[in-house]
């Protein structure tokens, strides 16, 4: 299992990447990015970290 900080940073980095304009695509809306985090909770993201992250942002 990856260290806690790495699991937290994975969610934060993904949100930053999805909501930033990049050379190959436009930024995603923050609500859509949160939905992506929810969708991939348990596969790409630690489910407990993703749940806490979403609760802290009061989206779900």
Helices and strands as residue ranges (DSSP letters): H 4-18, H 30-39, H 47-56
